[in-house]
Amino acid sequence: MAWNICWVGLMSPAYAGIAINLEENATAWGGYQEGNPTWVIENSLANSPTGKALRCGLTGGDPYSNIHCYRNLPADPDAHFFTLELDFYLPETSFNNQGMPSRIQALEFTMNQWQGGKRYEWALQWMNVGSNGPQWRYWNPHQSERWVATPIQQALAVKQWHHLQMEGEIRSGQVYYRYFIIDGARHELNMTVAPVLTPNDPDRLAVAVQADGNYAQDAYDLLIDKVNFYHHPKLSMLLPLYQYPSHWNANSYIWDDVAAAQAKVDITAIINPANGPGASGTPNSDYQIGMQALRTAGVTLLGYVPTCWGNSQAQASCYNTRSLVDMKRDIKAYADHFAVHGIFFDEAATDSKQVSFYQELSGYARSLGLPLIVLNPGITPAASYVSNDVVAQSAVTFESSYAEWLQAIKPNDWTQTTAARQSALLVYDVPANAVSAVVNQALQWNYGYLYFTDDGNDGNPWDSLPTYWHSLLDYLVNLQTPPNNTFNSQIGVKPTALIESNTITLSGLSATTALTVTGGEYRKNGGAYTKAKGTVNNGDTLQVRHTASSKSNTTVTTTVKVGKNVYAFKSTTFVIDSTPTPISFTPQTGVSLNSWVESAIVTISGINVAIPVTVSNGEYRLNGGAYTKVKGLLQAGDSLQVRHTAAARAGKMVTTSLKLGNTSVSFKSTTK
């Protein structure tokens, strides 16, 4: 792990808290070495899904030397939430020196903010060699053992790409580890660490990876691809600003209220003069005044473009008859005359068949200098629309009334395993006394953009601000992350072990609600475990348990249903290795007739489950205990010794045979 780094990498531009495909320009990356390695940083065409992967390679050097490959980014003093997502390729390696020395000692992934003389660092390490390895650990620079173990043990598949996502937060001035997702499995961390004082370092952001060398400093490459970094203030507001900017009328003008609110909450406002930029394609003087005030305040602006469901439905159902030419004309008008930061595509399709249609539109917008794209299908679209920002950075996955929100159930799709900023929520007819519950539920369902209003009775809920506008702002400013209500999957558990989940706290329930469980047991508020049906209320805690599978790398799921909400707890057994590292007993010659002959002591390694041991024509003992001929069980770390009675005649051999699982070994002695 690198600290006190001499930063020489290039500072690279990022837009509005989003830095995409950082791997594509290797010259923007710097290297910091620990020990004395030889190393390389370059773009790699080999084995790269995109053809532009970054190679952070150890090529040799002194034992246990490391290379830290980093990318500096401009400072963002307002950022409090951080997401790093990337793909990485795990080359051929053994695990924890089992069978053969492991080429990879450890891999590390970090995101950083230096601000005001402090360094906030979120770092994960996949520790391959060490006690309980392979295992995930997190960074705490204030402990004597700075890499702190998590309970998550995982032997990642070799010669394969893996997807990693880290989520961190600055909470009350502290580094807060939220969770990470590896290959679709989410692991809650909920750890708080103090920042490090760095009074002489300039303010900046950075992301980094590190390849750690082994005792022989064997060469290997850490390839990374699709490296995206998101940094933004708490929750952000996606505000449909569909009211005319009547700046001369103080009683009805709301654009100044939106501009003032930017000082409290990060706001992205959607500008919509006439279901698009209007026939002239240019803003009138009122819009120019209103938009300038918003830009001066730091509000991000999106231009509204209706897309008629990607022409996948009859065009008569759209607000306007639309063609691809119409849509591109609107985009160009916004780029040329409105000085917006991106485009809001309304009436967006959801089917993956329409991705290429929207890819053409978003590509056109980006070619005109409008990088930020938000889709509004109103429901969850196919993941391919937002995967690696192919079409858009975000999608509105719920736009409806408060009554419909109450009927919604927690999503079980890509929105739960991607950056929160990729999902947006628009709810109208929300009463003032329900705002906190809706906000908390939105947080738990992984929404990063949101907006609520009590408007809606006039048919257009987006032409005014809610009556509780200022209290909504205050609530968001002082927002506390609600209790965790997600069961964390456990990977690498022991076969047949009794596995308990973390404890979750229920919220968003309007009344006493029925509960059922399948595939295990649950307990409420710390009571006794049961399989029986029950009821729960807001604030109740739940914990579940089940027996892990007896098979290798196999998942068991316990499902709890609370009303319409479903909570799943999964455990996956580790990859069973029942073949011990090869052992041998040195033959003994010249032993006395009829004497007891003992072998040297060997230590068993290379297995992670108990295996049977049997003996013929002799005896064995484990860990210095009594000798026996009875079948037993052998575990990693056990010491093993064998003995037999030497032959009664000179020059004769006696052989004792042992079977260790499916492996055989013998001990021989020959009389003098």
N, C-alpha and C positions, 0 to 999 in steps of 0.2 A: 504494500500500500504506500502510495507516494504522499508525502507532506513536505512542507517547506520547499515547494517546487520553484525552480527558476523558470518562469514562463516566457517562452520565446515564440510561441505559435502566433499566427496571424489572428487578429480580431476580425470576426466575420459577421456580416449583417444578418439580422433576423427581423421578421415582421410581426408586430402586434402580438408578441408572446409566442410565436410559432417559428421554429427552425426545422426545415424539412430536408431529408436526404443529405445529412451532414457528411456522409461518407464519400460523396461523389468527388470532392476536391481534396486529394491527399496533401497537396501543398499547404492547405490551411491548418493541418494538424502538426502538433509538436510532439517531441519525445523527451521523457525524463527517465533516467536510468537509476536503478538501485543496484548496488554492487558494480560489477564490471561486465555487462553483457555486450555482445554484438547484436545489432537489431536493424530492422528495416521498416519504414512506413511508406506504403505505396498503394495505388489502386491496382486491383487484381481482376483480370478477366476470367481466370481459372476458377471453376466451381462457384460462380456467382450467379444467383438468380437474375439479377439486373444487369450484370456485366460491369458493374462499377463498385464492387465491394472494396472495403478498405482492408488492407493487410497490415496487421500489427504483429510483426514476426520476430521471434527470438531465433537468431542464427548461430549462437554459440556464446563463448565467454566463460567467466568464472562460475563455479557452482553456486546455485541458489541466487542468481542474479535475475533481475526483472526489468521489463520495459513497460513504461506507463505512457500510453498514447492518448493525447488530449486535444480538445478543440475549444479554444476560447471564443466567447460570444460577448456582445455588449451588455453592460449593466442594465438591470431592470429593478430599480429600487422599490417599485410597487408590488412586485411579485411575491406571493405567499404560497401558492400551490405550484408543484413541479411534477412533470411526468417525463420520463425517459423511456422510449420504446425502441427496440432494435432486434434484428435477427443476428445470431452468431452461429458459426459452424464449429462443431466439436470434432477435432481430428482424432485419429486412432490413438487410444491410450488405454492402459489398464486402470483399475480403480484401487486407490490406496495400496499400491505396490503388490496387489494380489496376482500371483502367478509370475509376474515379471515387474521390474521397476516401472513406475508410472512416469510417462513423459511429461505430463502436465501436473505441476504442483498445485496450482490454483489459478482461477480466472477472477478478475475483479471488474466491477461496473459502477461508475460513480456519476453523480450530478452535483454541482456546486454553485453556491452564490457567495461572492465576497461583497459585503456591503457595510459601510460605516466602520471599518476596522475589525470586522468579524467574518469568519468563514463558516458558512452553513453547508455541511456536507452529508449527503445521503449515499452510502456505499454498500454494495452487496458483494460477497465473495462466495464463489462456488469452490469450497475447499476440497480438493481431491485426495490429498495425502495428509493424514493426521488422525488423531483420536476421533472415532465415530464418522470418519469420512467414507464416502463423499457426502458433504453436508453444506447447507447454506448458512452463512454467517453475516452479521451486520457490523458496521464500524462504529466504535465508541472510542475516540482518541483520549478520553480521560481515565480509562481503565488500564491496569498494568498489562492485561491481555486485551489488546485493542480490538481484535476481531472477536466478536461475541457470538457464541453458538446459538442457533435456533434449533427447534426440534425437527426441522425438515431435512431429512436425509434423502438424497436422490442421486442415483447412478444414471446420469444422462446418457442417452443413446449416442454412440460414437459414429463418426462419418455421416452426420446428419445436421441439418439446420434446426435451430431452436429459437423460439420467440420469447423475449423477456420484456416485461413492462414494470417500471418502478414508479411508485407514487409517494411523494413527500410533501411536507408542509412546514412552514414556519408558524409555530403556534406559541403565543405568549413569549416570543423572543427565543424559542427553543427549536432545535431540529427535531421534527416529529416524523417518524417512519410510519406511513399509513399501511401500505401493503405492497406486495409484488405478485406478478402473474408470470408463471413459467409454463409455456406450452398449454395455455388455457386454464391451468389450475391456479386459483387465487389463494394467497396465503396472507392473512392479516398479521401485522407486526405490532402496531400500536405501542411503539417504543419512543421515549423522549431522551434526547441527548443535548447537552449544552454546546453552543457554538465555540469555536476556537478564536481567541483574540489574535488578529493579524493587523496591527496598526499601520504597518508599512506597505501593505499590499493594495494595489488599485482595485476599485470596484469593478466587478465583471461577473459573468456567468461562465460555466465550463461544463463539458461532459468528457468522460474519459473511460478507457478500458485498460486493463493491465494483464499481461501474460507473465506468470511466475515460473522461473526455471527450477529444475530439480538438481539433485546432487551431482549429476553428470552433465548438467546444462545441455540436455538433448534439445535439438532444434525442433520448433513447431511454429505454426502460424495460427493466430487468432484472427479469423475473418469476421467482419461485421458488415451488415447491410441494412438498408431501410432505417437509418438512424434519425429519429425525430425527437425533438425536445420542445415541450410546452411549458411556459411559465406565465402565470397570470395571478391577479388578485383573487382571493376567495372565490365565492360564486359570482358569476357574471350575469348581467341582465341583457337579454335579447328583446329589445323593445320595438314593436311595430308602431312607428310614429306616423300614423295615418291621419293626423290632423293638419289642417292648413296652417302655415306659420303666420298667423295674424298678429304680428309684433306690435301693431298700433293699438291693440285692445288688451290691456293688462289683465282684464278679468277672464278672458278666454285663452290667452296665449300660454301654452305649456312648454314650448321649446326652451324657454329660459330656465324652467324648473328642471328639465332634463339635463341641461348644461351644468347647472349648479350641483346636481346629484352626482356628477362624475367625480367630484372630490371625495365622495363617500363610497361609491360602488362603481366597478368597471362596467361601462354600458356600451353595447353595440346597438345602434339605432338603425331601423330600416326606413329609408326614405321612399315615399310612394306618391308622386304628384298626381298621377292619373292612371292607375293600374299600369304603371310604367313611367318612363320619363316624360310622357306627354307627346302630343303630336309634333310640337316644334323641336323636341329633343334638346331643349335648353331650359334652364331654370329661370323663372322670372325673378324680379328683384326681391320679392318677399322670401322666396326659397333661398336666394343668395345670402340674405341677412341671417336667416335661421340656421343655415348650414355652417356659415362662418362662425357663428357663436358656438355651435357644437364642436367644430374642429378646434377652435381656440381652447375649449375646455378639455379636449383630449378624448372626446367621444369618437368611437369607431363608426363609420358610416357605410351602410350597404344600400345599393340601389335595387329596387324591387323590379323583378322580371317574372311575369306569369309564363308558364311553360306548357300548359294544356296537357299535363300528365304525360309529357313526352310524346304527344300525338298518339298515345296508345288507346285513347277513347275518342268518341265523336267530338269534334271541335265545338259543337254547339253547347256542350256542357261546360265550356270554359267561360271565364269572364269576357275574354276577347277571342276572336278567331286568330289563331297563332300559327305561324310557320317558322322554320328555322331562320329564314331571312329576317322575319319580324324580330325574333329574339336577339339575333346578333346586332340588328340596328339599335335596339334598346341598350344593349351592353356597350356599344360604341358611343352612344349618346352620354351615358353615365361616365365613361372613361374620358371623353373629350371635354365635357362641360360641367360636370357635377363634383369633381374632385372627391369621389367616394373611395373607400378602401377595398371594396369588394362587391359581390353580387349576392342577392337573396333570391334564389329560384323558387317561386311559389308554384303550387299545383304540380309538384314533382312526382314522378313515377316511383314505384317501389320495386318493380320486377327487375331482376338482373339483366333481362333481355334489353332493357333500355339504357344500360350503363354507357354504351358507346355513344348514344345520342347526347347524354349529359357530359360525357367526357369531351366531346367536340365543343360544347358550349363553354365549359369551364376552361378548357385549353385556350379558347378564343379570348375569354376574359383575362386570363393570366398573361396572354401575349400582349394585351393592352395595358399591362401594369396594374391589374386588379387581382391580387393574389388570394384574398380571403373569399371563400365560397361557402355558403350555407344553403342547404336544401330544405324545403318544407313539403314533405309528403303528408304530414299530419299523423302518420303512423310509422312504425319502424320499417325502413327499406331494407333491401338486401345488403349484407355487410360489404359487398364489393363497391358500394357507392362511397364509403368512407375509409375503406382499407387502404392504409398508406397514403391517404388523401388523393386517391386516384381521381375522384370527381370533386369531393368537398371535404373541408375540415370538420364540418358539423352537419347534423341533420335534426330537424324538429321531428321527434318521434311520438309526440303527443300534442295535439292541438284540439281542445274541446272544452266542454263546460265542467264546472265543479261537480255536477251530478254524475257526469261520465267518469270523472277522476275517481270518485268514490267507488265505482264499480270496477276499476282497473285492478289488475293483479300484477305482482312483481314480474318484470320481464325475465325471460330465460333465454337470452340471445346475446348477440355480440355487444349490446350496450352495457352488459355487466362485466365485460372483460376487456374494455378499451378505456382510453383516457376519458374522464368525465366530460371534458370540453367537447367531445364528439357528439353528445346528446343534448338536445334542447327541449324545453317544456313550455307550452303556452296554455294557460288555463284562465277562463273567464267565468264571471258570475261567482267568484270566490268571496264569501262573506268575511268580514274583518276578523271574526273570532276563529276562523279556520286557517288563517295565513300561516301561523307557526307550524301547525300539523302538516300542511302541504309542503312547506319548505323542508321540514325534517324528513318527510317521506321522499321528497325529490333527492335529497342528499343520499339517503340510504339506497335509492334506486340508481345512483351513479349519474345524475344529471349535473352538468356543469354550467349550462346556460338556462335561465328560467325567467318567466315573467307572469305575474298574476294581476288580475283586476276584478273589481266588482261590477264593472261595466258589462254590457251584453244585452240589455233589454231592448235597445234600439236597433238591433240587427248588426251593428258594427262595434264590437267590443274594443277596437283598437284606435278609436278616435278621441279618446280622453285618457287621463291618468286616473288610477283608482282613488277613491275618496280617502283611503288610508296611505297615500303615497309616502308621506314623511315617516310614518311609523314603520312602513315596510322597509324603507331605507335604513332606519335605525336598527331594525331587527337583523337585517343582513350584515350590517357593519359589526354588530356584536354577536354574530352567529357563533355558536359553539357546536362542534361536530356532535351529532346525536350518538347514543350508545350503538355499539355494533350489533346488527341483527343478521349477520351472515355466518353460517357455519363454515369454518375453515377446513378445506380438504387437507388430509394428512397423507403424505407420500413416504414410502420406505418403512412402513410399519412391519412389525414381526408377525409372521403367519400364526394364526389361531389366537393371537393376543386379544384381550378385551380392550377396545379402543374407545376412549371418551372424547367427546367434542369439546370445543370451547363453549362458554356460556353466552347466550345472546339475550337481548332485552327486546321485548315486543313493543311496537308503537303503531300508531295509526289505526287502532281499533276503536270503533265508536260505541261498542257494547260488548257484553260477554259473548265470547265466540267459541264455537266447537273446535275441538282438536282431535286428530287421529294420527297414529304413527304406524309405519310399515317398515319392516326390515331391521328392527331394533327396538330399543326402549327409550323413554324420555323421563325426565323429572322436572317438576315445576318448582321454582323458588327454592331449590336446594333440597327438596324432599326425596322420598324414595322413588326409585326407578319403577316404571310400570309400562305395560303394553295396552292398558285399558283406554277407552275413549275418555276425553275430559273436556274441560272448558278453561279458557284463559281470558285475561283482561289486559288492558294497556299497562305497561310497566312490569308485567310478569317476566321472569327469566326462565329460559329453557336450556336444558342440556340433554344430549342424547348419547347413547353408546351402542356398540354392536361388537360382535366377534369377527375379527379379521379373517380373510380367506386363508385356507390352508395351502393355496397354490401360489406359485411365483408370479409376481407382477400382476396381481388380480385385484379388482376393485369391488368393494362392498358398499352399498348405499343404504342409508336410513333416511326415510322421507317423512317429514312432519307436515301435515296440512292444517292450517289455521284459517278457517273460513275459506276464502278463495286463494289465500297465499300459501305457497309451497316452499318449504325450507329443506334442503338436501344436505346431508353430511356424508362425505365419502372418505374412505380410507383405501389406500392401495399398498399391497405388500411389496417388500423389496424384491429385487431379482435374486432368487435363491441361488446360492453358489455352494454346492455340496461336494465339490472336488477340492481336497486340500492341496496346498503347495507341496510338491513332491518332497519326500523325506527318504533317508536311507540310514541303515545301521552298518557301521563298519564291521566286517567279519573279523573274528578273533581266531588266532592260530596259536598252537602250542599250549593249549589249556590242559589242566590236570584231568585225569580220568575221573568220571563220575562226580565232578565238581559242579556247583552252581555257577553259571556264566551269565553275567548281566551285560546288557547293551549300554551304550551311552544314552543320555537323556536327550530327547528331541522335543521341540515345541511345535504345536500344531498351528497353522495359519492358513489363510486363503479361503476359509469357509465362513458363512454367516448364519448357518443353522447347525443344530446338533446332528451328528451322523453316527450310525452304529459302528462299534468296533468288536470284532471277534478274533479269537486266537486259536491256533491248533499247534499241538506239540510244544507247548510252553505256557507261560503266564505273562500277564502285563499288569502294569499299575499306572494310575493317573495321579499326577500332582503329588508324588511322594507317598501315596497311600499304600494299602496292603495289596500284594499281588493276588490276582484272581484269574480264573479261566472262564468266568461268566460273561456273557454278552453285555456290553455297556454302551454308553453314549459319550461321544467326544465333541468338544466345542473348541472354537478358536481360543488360543492362549493356554490350553491344557498342555502339561508336560507328560510325555509318554516314555516309558521304559519297559524293556522286555527281558525275560530270563528263561533259561532252560537248564536241564541237567546234561552235562557233557557226556560224550560216548564212553562206553566201558572198555573200549579197545583203542589201542594207539593208532593215530593217523586216520581216525574216522570223523566224519562230519555229522553234525546235528543241525537241522533247520527248523526254526519256528516261523510260522506264517501268520501274518496279520492281515485282516481285511478292514480297511477304513472307508466305510461307505462303499463306493464302487472301485476303490483303489486298493491294490495289494502291495505289501512290502514284506521282506523277510529279514531274519537275523540268523547268521550262521556262525558256528564255532567248530574248530577242528582240534582234536587232541594231539598232544606231542608224541 
